[in-house]
Amino acid sequence: MSKINTGAYEPKRCWVGETQKICYATREEAEVAARVAEYDHAAPELTVYKCEYGDHWHLSSRS
Ligand SMILES: [Zn+2]
């Protein structure tokens, strides 16, 4: 079975605990994604934080 390349951008992800999170290369990129998610999905306020496992950033909903 061959993998079909749809041309869609597949973001890099990494496992944090039991969840897979999207990795953002820069803080700015993550902040833009957070604003978009809040707007599109009426998501709760998202915070940006540096991943402890790699040189990238993740989003976290405030609890
Ligand atoms: Zn990470």
N, CA, C, O and the ligand as a Tripos MOL2 file, in Angstrom:
@<TRIPOS>MOLECULE
protein
  253   251    64     0     0
PROTEIN
NO_CHARGES

@<TRIPOS>ATOM
      1 N           0.8610   -1.1900    0.0000 N.3       1 MET1
      2 CA          0.0000    0.0000    0.0000 C.3       1 MET1
      3 C           0.8960    1.2380    0.0000 C.2       1 MET1
      4 O           1.7330    1.4200    0.8840 O.2       1 MET1
      5 N           0.7040    2.0580   -0.9830 N.am      2 SER2
      6 CA          1.5350    3.2580   -1.0400 C.3       2 SER2
      7 C           0.8240    4.4450   -0.4040 C.2       2 SER2
      8 O          -0.3980    4.5800   -0.4460 O.2       2 SER2
      9 N           1.6410    5.2780    0.1730 N.am      3 LYS3
     10 CA          1.0800    6.4580    0.8370 C.3       3 LYS3
     11 C           0.8040    7.5350   -0.2170 C.2       3 LYS3
     12 O           1.6990    7.9360   -0.9610 O.2       3 LYS3
     13 N          -0.4140    7.9790   -0.2620 N.am      4 ILE4
     14 CA         -0.7770    9.0070   -1.2420 C.3       4 ILE4
     15 C          -0.4300   10.3860   -0.6900 C.2       4 ILE4
     16 O          -0.8340   10.7720    0.4070 O.2       4 ILE4
     17 N           0.3190   11.0900   -1.4860 N.am      5 ASN5
     18 CA          0.6730   12.4490   -1.0840 C.3       5 ASN5
     19 C          -0.4160   13.4110   -1.5600 C.2       5 ASN5
     20 O          -0.5440   13.6840   -2.7540 O.2       5 ASN5
     21 N          -1.1720   13.9040   -0.6330 N.am      6 THR6
     22 CA         -2.2690   14.8060   -0.9810 C.3       6 THR6
     23 C          -1.7830   16.2300   -1.1790 C.2       6 THR6
     24 O          -2.5270   17.0960   -1.6400 O.2       6 THR6
     25 N          -0.5440   16.4590   -0.8300 N.am      7 GLY7
     26 CA         -0.0160   17.8030   -0.9530 C.3       7 GLY7
     27 C          -0.3760   18.6660    0.2450 C.2       7 GLY7
     28 O           0.0720   19.8070    0.3540 O.2       7 GLY7
     29 N          -1.1740   18.1240    1.1320 N.am      8 ALA8
     30 CA         -1.5550   18.8900    2.3200 C.3       8 ALA8
     31 C          -0.3690   18.9920    3.2710 C.2       8 ALA8
     32 O           0.4230   18.0590    3.4080 O.2       8 ALA8
     33 N          -0.2670   20.1160    3.9090 N.am      9 TYR9
     34 CA          0.8090   20.3110    4.8600 C.3       9 TYR9
     35 C           0.5330   19.5180    6.1240 C.2       9 TYR9
     36 O          -0.4870   19.7040    6.7880 O.2       9 TYR9
     37 N           1.4510   18.6420    6.4380 N.am     10 GLU10
     38 CA          1.2940   17.8440    7.6480 C.3      10 GLU10
     39 C           2.2390   18.3810    8.7140 C.2      10 GLU10
     40 O           3.4580   18.2650    8.5850 O.2      10 GLU10
     41 N           1.6830   18.9610    9.7530 N.am     11 PRO11
     42 CA          2.5610   19.5570   10.7560 C.3      11 PRO11
     43 C           3.3320   18.5020   11.5410 C.2      11 PRO11
     44 O           2.8860   17.3660   11.7070 O.2      11 PRO11
     45 N           4.4660   18.9040   12.0020 N.am     12 LYS12
     46 CA          5.2890   18.0600   12.8320 C.3      12 LYS12
     47 C           4.6000   17.9340   14.1970 C.2      12 LYS12
     48 O           4.0060   18.8870   14.7010 O.2      12 LYS12
     49 N           4.6940   16.7590   14.7690 N.am     13 ARG13
     50 CA          4.0670   16.5740   16.0730 C.3      13 ARG13
     51 C           5.0120   15.8610   17.0040 C.2      13 ARG13
     52 O           5.9400   15.1810   16.5650 O.2      13 ARG13
     53 N           4.7810   16.0130   18.2610 N.am     14 CYS14
     54 CA          5.5370   15.2130   19.2110 C.3      14 CYS14
     55 C           4.6360   14.8130   20.3690 C.2      14 CYS14
     56 O           3.6410   15.4730   20.6700 O.2      14 CYS14
     57 N           5.0050   13.7390   20.9940 N.am     15 TRP15
     58 CA          4.2020   13.2170   22.0910 C.3      15 TRP15
     59 C           4.5460   13.9390   23.3850 C.2      15 TRP15
     60 O           5.7050   14.0390   23.7880 O.2      15 TRP15
     61 N           3.4970   14.4320   24.0120 N.am     16 VAL16
     62 CA          3.6670   15.0510   25.3240 C.3      16 VAL16
     63 C           2.7360   14.2990   26.2550 C.2      16 VAL16
     64 O           1.5190   14.4780   26.2080 O.2      16 VAL16
     65 N           3.3120   13.4570   27.1000 N.am     17 GLY17
     66 CA          2.4950   12.5990   27.9280 C.3      17 GLY17
     67 C           1.7490   11.6290   27.0230 C.2      17 GLY17
     68 O           2.3730   10.8580   26.2950 O.2      17 GLY17
     69 N           0.4160   11.6600   27.0600 N.am     18 GLU18
     70 CA         -0.3720   10.7330   26.2550 C.3      18 GLU18
     71 C          -1.0120   11.4070   25.0540 C.2      18 GLU18
     72 O          -1.7850   10.7800   24.3300 O.2      18 GLU18
     73 N          -0.6990   12.6670   24.8370 N.am     19 THR19
     74 CA         -1.2880   13.3720   23.7120 C.3      19 THR19
     75 C          -0.2140   13.7910   22.7210 C.2      19 THR19
     76 O           0.9320   14.0600   23.0810 O.2      19 THR19
     77 N          -0.6260   13.8370   21.4640 N.am     20 GLN20
     78 CA          0.2780   14.2490   20.4100 C.3      20 GLN20
     79 C           0.0050   15.7140   20.1160 C.2      20 GLN20
     80 O          -1.1220   16.0900   19.7930 O.2      20 GLN20
     81 N           1.0040   16.5110   20.2260 N.am     21 LYS21
     82 CA          0.8320   17.9430   20.0330 C.3      21 LYS21
     83 C           1.5490   18.4270   18.7810 C.2      21 LYS21
     84 O           2.5970   17.9070   18.3970 O.2      21 LYS21
     85 N           0.9580   19.4290   18.1610 N.am     22 ILE22
     86 CA          1.5760   20.0200   16.9790 C.3      22 ILE22
     87 C           2.7540   20.8790   17.4180 C.2      22 ILE22
     88 O           2.6720   21.6300   18.3900 O.2      22 ILE22
     89 N           3.8480   20.7510   16.6810 N.am     23 CYS23
     90 CA          5.0410   21.5260   16.9830 C.3      23 CYS23
     91 C           5.0750   22.7740   16.1010 C.2      23 CYS23
     92 O           4.7720   22.7050   14.9100 O.2      23 CYS23
     93 N           5.4300   23.8750   16.6690 N.am     24 TYR24
     94 CA          5.6140   25.1130   15.9120 C.3      24 TYR24
     95 C           7.0730   25.5220   16.0380 C.2      24 TYR24
     96 O           7.6640   25.4980   17.1180 O.2      24 TYR24
     97 N           7.6250   25.8970   14.8970 N.am     25 ALA25
     98 CA          9.0630   26.1940   14.8580 C.3      25 ALA25
     99 C           9.4060   27.4520   15.6370 C.2      25 ALA25
    100 O          10.4790   27.5570   16.2300 O.2      25 ALA25
    101 N           8.4850   28.4020   15.6290 N.am     26 THR26
    102 CA          8.7730   29.6570   16.3110 C.3      26 THR26
    103 C           7.6120   30.0430   17.2130 C.2      26 THR26
    104 O           6.4900   29.5660   17.0450 O.2      26 THR26
    105 N           7.8950   30.9010   18.1550 N.am     27 ARG27
    106 CA          6.8800   31.3970   19.0580 C.3      27 ARG27
    107 C           5.7980   32.1710   18.2800 C.2      27 ARG27
    108 O           4.6080   32.0700   18.5770 O.2      27 ARG27
    109 N           6.2400   32.9390   17.2870 N.am     28 GLU28
    110 CA          5.3120   33.7350   16.4870 C.3      28 GLU28
    111 C           4.3250   32.8340   15.7560 C.2      28 GLU28
    112 O           3.1270   33.1140   15.7100 O.2      28 GLU28
    113 N           4.8430   31.7470   15.1870 N.am     29 GLU29
    114 CA          4.0090   30.7980   14.4480 C.3      29 GLU29
    115 C           2.9550   30.1930   15.3740 C.2      29 GLU29
    116 O           1.7900   30.0580   14.9990 O.2      29 GLU29
    117 N           3.3690   29.8360   16.5640 N.am     30 ALA30
    118 CA          2.4500   29.2480   17.5330 C.3      30 ALA30
    119 C           1.3860   30.2530   17.9670 C.2      30 ALA30
    120 O           0.2220   29.8990   18.1540 O.2      30 ALA30
    121 N           1.7930   31.4910   18.1230 N.am     31 GLU31
    122 CA          0.8420   32.5200   18.5530 C.3      31 GLU31
    123 C          -0.1990   32.8040   17.4810 C.2      31 GLU31
    124 O          -1.3700   33.0330   17.7850 O.2      31 GLU31
    125 N           0.2300   32.7870   16.2380 N.am     32 VAL32
    126 CA         -0.7090   32.9710   15.1300 C.3      32 VAL32
    127 C          -1.7030   31.8160   15.1130 C.2      32 VAL32
    128 O          -2.9050   32.0360   14.9690 O.2      32 VAL32
    129 N          -1.2140   30.5960   15.2570 N.am     33 ALA33
    130 CA         -2.0770   29.4170   15.2690 C.3      33 ALA33
    131 C          -3.0660   29.4710   16.4300 C.2      33 ALA33
    132 O          -4.2150   29.0520   16.2890 O.2      33 ALA33
    133 N          -2.6320   29.9750   17.5480 N.am     34 ALA34
    134 CA         -3.4980   30.0920   18.7240 C.3      34 ALA34
    135 C          -4.6320   31.0720   18.4530 C.2      34 ALA34
    136 O          -5.7840   30.8090   18.7980 O.2      34 ALA34
    137 N          -4.3010   32.2050   17.8340 N.am     35 ARG35
    138 CA         -5.3250   33.2170   17.5270 C.3      35 ARG35
    139 C          -6.3310   32.6510   16.5310 C.2      35 ARG35
    140 O          -7.5320   32.8830   16.6640 O.2      35 ARG35
    141 N          -5.8480   31.9090   15.5340 N.am     36 VAL36
    142 CA         -6.7150   31.3120   14.5230 C.3      36 VAL36
    143 C          -7.6450   30.2910   15.1660 C.2      36 VAL36
    144 O          -8.8390   30.2640   14.8670 O.2      36 VAL36
    145 N          -7.1120   29.4600   16.0400 N.am     37 ALA37
    146 CA         -7.9130   28.4220   16.7010 C.3      37 ALA37
    147 C          -8.9970   29.0630   17.5660 C.2      37 ALA37
    148 O         -10.1350   28.5960   17.5930 O.2      37 ALA37
    149 N          -8.6440   30.1120   18.2580 N.am     38 GLU38
    150 CA         -9.6130   30.8050   19.1050 C.3      38 GLU38
    151 C         -10.7400   31.3810   18.2570 C.2      38 GLU38
    152 O         -11.9090   31.3420   18.6380 O.2      38 GLU38
    153 N         -10.3660   31.9090   17.1100 N.am     39 TYR39
    154 CA        -11.3370   32.5270   16.2230 C.3      39 TYR39
    155 C         -12.2130   31.4680   15.5430 C.2      39 TYR39
    156 O         -13.4360   31.6010   15.5060 O.2      39 TYR39
    157 N         -11.5850   30.4240   15.0100 N.am     40 ASP40
    158 CA        -12.3000   29.4030   14.2380 C.3      40 ASP40
    159 C         -13.1770   28.5130   15.0960 C.2      40 ASP40
    160 O         -14.2970   28.1860   14.7040 O.2      40 ASP40
    161 N         -12.6930   28.1200   16.2460 N.am     41 HIS41
    162 CA        -13.3930   27.1080   17.0360 C.3      41 HIS41
    163 C         -13.9250   27.6660   18.3540 C.2      41 HIS41
    164 O         -14.4010   26.9210   19.2110 O.2      41 HIS41
    165 N         -13.8370   28.9750   18.4990 N.am     42 ALA42
    166 CA        -14.2200   29.5710   19.7740 C.3      42 ALA42
    167 C         -13.5450   28.8190   20.9170 C.2      42 ALA42
    168 O         -14.1330   28.5750   21.9710 O.2      42 ALA42
    169 N         -12.2970   28.4660   20.6660 N.am     43 ALA43
    170 CA        -11.5240   27.7060   21.6440 C.3      43 ALA43
    171 C         -11.2190   28.5820   22.8590 C.2      43 ALA43
    172 O         -11.1980   29.8080   22.7570 O.2      43 ALA43
    173 N         -10.9890   27.9610   23.9820 N.am     44 PRO44
    174 CA        -10.5610   28.7410   25.1410 C.3      44 PRO44
    175 C          -9.2080   29.3850   24.8570 C.2      44 PRO44
    176 O          -8.5080   28.9900   23.9250 O.2      44 PRO44
    177 N          -8.8560   30.3470   25.6390 N.am     45 GLU45
    178 CA         -7.5960   31.0470   25.4220 C.3      45 GLU45
    179 C          -6.4300   30.0680   25.4590 C.2      45 GLU45
    180 O          -6.2960   29.2650   26.3820 O.2      45 GLU45
    181 N          -5.5960   30.1570   24.4380 N.am     46 LEU46
    182 CA         -4.4650   29.2370   24.3370 C.3      46 LEU46
    183 C          -3.1770   29.9590   24.6950 C.2      46 LEU46
    184 O          -2.9740   31.1260   24.3590 O.2      46 LEU46
    185 N          -2.3360   29.2460   25.3710 N.am     47 THR47
    186 CA         -1.0360   29.8200   25.7160 C.3      47 THR47
    187 C           0.0560   29.0780   24.9570 C.2      47 THR47
    188 O          -0.0770   27.8960   24.6400 O.2      47 THR47
    189 N           1.1140   29.7820   24.6790 N.am     48 VAL48
    190 CA          2.2400   29.2350   23.9360 C.3      48 VAL48
    191 C           3.3510   28.9000   24.9270 C.2      48 VAL48
    192 O           3.6640   29.6940   25.8140 O.2      48 VAL48
    193 N           3.9340   27.7330   24.7690 N.am     49 TYR49
    194 CA          5.0590   27.4040   25.6450 C.3      49 TYR49
    195 C           6.1250   26.6240   24.8800 C.2      49 TYR49
    196 O           5.8260   25.9450   23.8980 O.2      49 TYR49
    197 N           7.3350   26.7270   25.3280 N.am     50 LYS50
    198 CA          8.4710   26.0490   24.7270 C.3      50 LYS50
    199 C           8.4450   24.5880   25.1360 C.2      50 LYS50
    200 O           8.2560   24.2560   26.3060 O.2      50 LYS50
    201 N           8.6390   23.7190   24.1480 N.am     51 CYS51
    202 CA          8.6430   22.2860   24.4320 C.3      51 CYS51
    203 C           9.8870   21.9130   25.2270 C.2      51 CYS51
    204 O          10.9810   22.4230   24.9840 O.2      51 CYS51
    205 N           9.6930   21.0190   26.1760 N.am     52 GLU52
    206 CA         10.8440   20.6090   26.9740 C.3      52 GLU52
    207 C          11.6420   19.4850   26.3100 C.2      52 GLU52
    208 O          12.7150   19.1080   26.7810 O.2      52 GLU52
    209 N          11.1000   18.9530   25.2050 N.am     53 TYR53
    210 CA         11.7690   17.8350   24.5340 C.3      53 TYR53
    211 C          12.4970   18.2230   23.2580 C.2      53 TYR53
    212 O          13.3010   17.4550   22.7300 O.2      53 TYR53
    213 N          12.2060   19.4250   22.7680 N.am     54 GLY54
    214 CA         12.8430   19.8090   21.5090 C.3      54 GLY54
    215 C          12.8200   21.3070   21.3300 C.2      54 GLY54
    216 O          12.2680   22.0460   22.1440 O.2      54 GLY54
    217 N          13.4320   21.7380   20.2440 N.am     55 ASP55
    218 CA         13.5510   23.1700   19.9870 C.3      55 ASP55
    219 C          12.3510   23.6490   19.1720 C.2      55 ASP55
    220 O          12.4840   24.0080   18.0020 O.2      55 ASP55
    221 N          11.1930   23.6480   19.7970 N.am     56 HIS56
    222 CA          9.9840   24.1230   19.1360 C.3      56 HIS56
    223 C           8.9680   24.4950   20.2050 C.2      56 HIS56
    224 O           9.2460   24.4250   21.4020 O.2      56 HIS56
    225 N           7.7870   24.8900   19.7490 N.am     57 TRP57
    226 CA          6.7790   25.4240   20.6580 C.3      57 TRP57
    227 C           5.4720   24.6640   20.5170 C.2      57 TRP57
    228 O           5.1950   24.0650   19.4780 O.2      57 TRP57
    229 N           4.6680   24.6960   21.5800 N.am     58 HIS58
    230 CA          3.3550   24.0580   21.5610 C.3      58 HIS58
    231 C           2.3040   25.0250   22.1000 C.2      58 HIS58
    232 O           2.6120   26.0610   22.6890 O.2      58 HIS58
    233 N           1.0450   24.6380   21.8720 N.am     59 LEU59
    234 CA         -0.0680   25.4060   22.4420 C.3      59 LEU59
    235 C          -0.6790   24.6100   23.5870 C.2      59 LEU59
    236 O          -0.7210   23.3800   23.5670 O.2      59 LEU59
    237 N          -1.1400   25.3350   24.5650 N.am     60 SER60
    238 CA         -1.7900   24.6910   25.6950 C.3      60 SER60
    239 C          -3.0040   25.5300   26.0880 C.2      60 SER60
    240 O          -2.9300   26.7560   26.1720 O.2      60 SER60
    241 N          -4.1260   24.8400   26.3280 N.am     61 SER61
    242 CA         -5.2880   25.5900   26.7960 C.3      61 SER61
    243 C          -5.1570   25.8020   28.2980 C.2      61 SER61
    244 O          -4.7540   24.9100   29.0440 O.2      61 SER61
    245 N          -5.5020   26.9800   28.7020 N.am     62 ARG62
    246 CA         -5.3590   27.3300   30.1020 C.3      62 ARG62
    247 C          -6.3620   26.5370   30.9270 C.2      62 ARG62
    248 O          -7.5350   26.4480   30.5620 O.2      62 ARG62
    249 N          -5.9220   25.9750   32.0050 N.am     63 SER63
    250 CA         -6.8550   25.2160   32.8510 C.3      63 SER63
    251 C          -7.1120   25.9870   34.1340 C.2      63 SER63
    252 O          -7.8690   25.5270   34.9890 O.2      63 SER63
    253 ZN          7.4300   19.1190   21.5290 Zn       64 ZN64
@<TRIPOS>BOND
     1     1     2 1
     2     2     3 1
     3     3     4 2
     4     3     5 am
     5     5     6 1
     6     6     7 1
     7     7     8 2
     8     7     9 am
     9     9    10 1
    10    10    11 1
    11    11    12 2
    12    11    13 am
    13    13    14 1
    14    14    15 1
    15    15    16 2
    16    15    17 am
    17    17    18 1
    18    18    19 1
    19    19    20 2
    20    19    21 am
    21    21    22 1
    22    22    23 1
    23    23    24 2
    24    23    25 am
    25    25    26 1
    26    26    27 1
    27    27    28 2
    28    27    29 am
    29    29    30 1
    30    30    31 1
    31    31    32 2
    32    31    33 am
    33    33    34 1
    34    34    35 1
    35    35    36 2
    36    35    37 am
    37    37    38 1
    38    38    39 1
    39    39    40 2
    40    39    41 am
    41    41    42 1
    42    42    43 1
    43    43    44 2
    44    43    45 am
    45    45    46 1
    46    46    47 1
    47    47    48 2
    48    47    49 am
    49    49    50 1
    50    50    51 1
    51    51    52 2
    52    51    53 am
    53    53    54 1
    54    54    55 1
    55    55    56 2
    56    55    57 am
    57    57    58 1
    58    58    59 1
    59    59    60 2
    60    59    61 am
    61    61    62 1
    62    62    63 1
    63    63    64 2
    64    63    65 am
    65    65    66 1
    66    66    67 1
    67    67    68 2
    68    67    69 am
    69    69    70 1
    70    70    71 1
    71    71    72 2
    72    71    73 am
    73    73    74 1
    74    74    75 1
    75    75    76 2
    76    75    77 am
    77    77    78 1
    78    78    79 1
    79    79    80 2
    80    79    81 am
    81    81    82 1
    82    82    83 1
    83    83    84 2
    84    83    85 am
    85    85    86 1
    86    86    87 1
    87    87    88 2
    88    87    89 am
    89    89    90 1
    90    90    91 1
    91    91    92 2
    92    91    93 am
    93    93    94 1
    94    94    95 1
    95    95    96 2
    96    95    97 am
    97    97    98 1
    98    98    99 1
    99    99   100 2
   100    99   101 am
   101   101   102 1
   102   102   103 1
   103   103   104 2
   104   103   105 am
   105   105   106 1
   106   106   107 1
   107   107   108 2
   108   107   109 am
   109   109   110 1
   110   110   111 1
   111   111   112 2
   112   111   113 am
   113   113   114 1
   114   114   115 1
   115   115   116 2
   116   115   117 am
   117   117   118 1
   118   118   119 1
   119   119   120 2
   120   119   121 am
   121   121   122 1
   122   122   123 1
   123   123   124 2
   124   123   125 am
   125   125   126 1
   126   126   127 1
   127   127   128 2
   128   127   129 am
   129   129   130 1
   130   130   131 1
   131   131   132 2
   132   131   133 am
   133   133   134 1
   134   134   135 1
   135   135   136 2
   136   135   137 am
   137   137   138 1
   138   138   139 1
   139   139   140 2
   140   139   141 am
   141   141   142 1
   142   142   143 1
   143   143   144 2
   144   143   145 am
   145   145   146 1
   146   146   147 1
   147   147   148 2
   148   147   149 am
   149   149   150 1
   150   150   151 1
   151   151   152 2
   152   151   153 am
   153   153   154 1
   154   154   155 1
   155   155   156 2
   156   155   157 am
   157   157   158 1
   158   158   159 1
   159   159   160 2
   160   159   161 am
   161   161   162 1
   162   162   163 1
   163   163   164 2
   164   163   165 am
   165   165   166 1
   166   166   167 1
   167   167   168 2
   168   167   169 am
   169   169   170 1
   170   170   171 1
   171   171   172 2
   172   171   173 am
   173   173   174 1
   174   174   175 1
   175   175   176 2
   176   175   177 am
   177   177   178 1
   178   178   179 1
   179   179   180 2
   180   179   181 am
   181   181   182 1
   182   182   183 1
   183   183   184 2
   184   183   185 am
   185   185   186 1
   186   186   187 1
   187   187   188 2
   188   187   189 am
   189   189   190 1
   190   190   191 1
   191   191   192 2
   192   191   193 am
   193   193   194 1
   194   194   195 1
   195   195   196 2
   196   195   197 am
   197   197   198 1
   198   198   199 1
   199   199   200 2
   200   199   201 am
   201   201   202 1
   202   202   203 1
   203   203   204 2
   204   203   205 am
   205   205   206 1
   206   206   207 1
   207   207   208 2
   208   207   209 am
   209   209   210 1
   210   210   211 1
   211   211   212 2
   212   211   213 am
   213   213   214 1
   214   214   215 1
   215   215   216 2
   216   215   217 am
   217   217   218 1
   218   218   219 1
   219   219   220 2
   220   219   221 am
   221   221   222 1
   222   222   223 1
   223   223   224 2
   224   223   225 am
   225   225   226 1
   226   226   227 1
   227   227   228 2
   228   227   229 am
   229   229   230 1
   230   230   231 1
   231   231   232 2
   232   231   233 am
   233   233   234 1
   234   234   235 1
   235   235   236 2
   236   235   237 am
   237   237   238 1
   238   238   239 1
   239   239   240 2
   240   239   241 am
   241   241   242 1
   242   242   243 1
   243   243   244 2
   244   243   245 am
   245   245   246 1
   246   246   247 1
   247   247   248 2
   248   247   249 am
   249   249   250 1
   250   250   251 1
   251   251   252 2
@<TRIPOS>SUBSTRUCTURE
     1 MET1         2 RESIDUE 1 A MET
     2 SER2         6 RESIDUE 1 A SER
     3 LYS3        10 RESIDUE 1 A LYS
     4 ILE4        14 RESIDUE 1 A ILE
     5 ASN5        18 RESIDUE 1 A ASN
     6 THR6        22 RESIDUE 1 A THR
     7 GLY7        26 RESIDUE 1 A GLY
     8 ALA8        30 RESIDUE 1 A ALA
     9 TYR9        34 RESIDUE 1 A TYR
    10 GLU10       38 RESIDUE 1 A GLU
    11 PRO11       42 RESIDUE 1 A PRO
    12 LYS12       46 RESIDUE 1 A LYS
    13 ARG13       50 RESIDUE 1 A ARG
    14 CYS14       54 RESIDUE 1 A CYS
    15 TRP15       58 RESIDUE 1 A TRP
    16 VAL16       62 RESIDUE 1 A VAL
    17 GLY17       66 RESIDUE 1 A GLY
    18 GLU18       70 RESIDUE 1 A GLU
    19 THR19       74 RESIDUE 1 A THR
    20 GLN20       78 RESIDUE 1 A GLN
    21 LYS21       82 RESIDUE 1 A LYS
    22 ILE22       86 RESIDUE 1 A ILE
    23 CYS23       90 RESIDUE 1 A CYS
    24 TYR24       94 RESIDUE 1 A TYR
    25 ALA25       98 RESIDUE 1 A ALA
    26 THR26      102 RESIDUE 1 A THR
    27 ARG27      106 RESIDUE 1 A ARG
    28 GLU28      110 RESIDUE 1 A GLU
    29 GLU29      114 RESIDUE 1 A GLU
    30 ALA30      118 RESIDUE 1 A ALA
    31 GLU31      122 RESIDUE 1 A GLU
    32 VAL32      126 RESIDUE 1 A VAL
    33 ALA33      130 RESIDUE 1 A ALA
    34 ALA34      134 RESIDUE 1 A ALA
    35 ARG35      138 RESIDUE 1 A ARG
    36 VAL36      142 RESIDUE 1 A VAL
    37 ALA37      146 RESIDUE 1 A ALA
    38 GLU38      150 RESIDUE 1 A GLU
    39 TYR39      154 RESIDUE 1 A TYR
    40 ASP40      158 RESIDUE 1 A ASP
    41 HIS41      162 RESIDUE 1 A HIS
    42 ALA42      166 RESIDUE 1 A ALA
    43 ALA43      170 RESIDUE 1 A ALA
    44 PRO44      174 RESIDUE 1 A PRO
    45 GLU45      178 RESIDUE 1 A GLU
    46 LEU46      182 RESIDUE 1 A LEU
    47 THR47      186 RESIDUE 1 A THR
    48 VAL48      190 RESIDUE 1 A VAL
    49 TYR49      194 RESIDUE 1 A TYR
    50 LYS50      198 RESIDUE 1 A LYS
    51 CYS51      202 RESIDUE 1 A CYS
    52 GLU52      206 RESIDUE 1 A GLU
    53 TYR53      210 RESIDUE 1 A TYR
    54 GLY54      214 RESIDUE 1 A GLY
    55 ASP55      218 RESIDUE 1 A ASP
    56 HIS56      222 RESIDUE 1 A HIS
    57 TRP57      226 RESIDUE 1 A TRP
    58 HIS58      230 RESIDUE 1 A HIS
    59 LEU59      234 RESIDUE 1 A LEU
    60 SER60      238 RESIDUE 1 A SER
    61 SER61      242 RESIDUE 1 A SER
    62 ARG62      246 RESIDUE 1 A ARG
    63 SER63      250 RESIDUE 1 A SER
    64 ZN64       253 GROUP 0 **** ****
